[in-house]
Amino acid sequence: MAQFVERRKEYRLPFEDKIVFTEGKRSFTAYASNISRGGLFVTSVDPLPIETKGYIAFFIPGQTTSLCFKAKVVHIVFDRQRCEVENGMGFMFSEMTE
């Protein structure tokens, strides 16, 4: 059996909160499951295509202002046959906006 190889550059923390992703005139709300310095993972049964670019906005617990990052989809997990796998997409942050 092959061993799992960790390829992440940054440590991930649990972050289960609502996010809003905006791409042009289209936007949707979803829930993140973890976050790192480089991006976050959003759970979804209908992930966006790789390289989709837009803006992700969310609140940090205990804060009153939101953070907004330019981001793009860099990773998709989609396997309806395996219930132990969380379906969704990984977003990489590229810059923070105010």
Disulfide bonds with the S-S distance in Angstrom:
none
